[in-house]
């Protein structure tokens, strides 16, 4: 590889390799394009609408007309957002895109929002779909906490890991899953991310991780292992 070539790793790229190296190969090396299931597309459009309204609201814009145009289910999610515990916290960033250097690699990503509350910093992620399960976003948790800790530490906003946490706001269930950070998790998450990057760079055999979840994989129909 050209030494001057910058290697950039996104959440999606690292997560996909972690889930299944074969899936990573189909997406990023073979560049296979598959069309998402129509129901999933509809749900994701609805989630995007709400994310956009929340983002505009947090940026201080008038969203009344946008809220009035939401369907009843979306209005309920909006109501749950407006009445959550966040109303007492200070929003520092909304739809925040970040880039940071971790050892010799660049990581890039975007969080929904960053809040501050009495000297602690909270990464916010809105979940608008049904049946949110934090186990399914474990890698996202790893990526967000590690990256935002490095960024906030570099900016001298925080001094220790315990000042950072990640909240998943499940708007459909009107509940919040709070994930706390500490020194042990910092070491674990950093090693985990660097290990995946090393595997991506050194792996010649992009094997499959056949699991019972393969039928839910969007590459199932084109996967050579089936
Ligand atoms: S169907 Fe299974 S083995 Fe094939 S790419 Fe998807 S997750 Fe990997």
Boltz pocket constraint, residues with backbone or C-beta under 6 A from the ligand:
constraints:
  - pocket:
      binder: B
      contacts: [[A, 19], [A, 20], [A, 22], [A, 23], [A, 26], [A, 208], [A, 209], [A, 210], [A, 211], [A, 213], [A, 214], [A, 215], [A, 217], [A, 218], [A, 219], [A, 220], [A, 223], [A, 224], [A, 225]]
      max_distance: 6.0
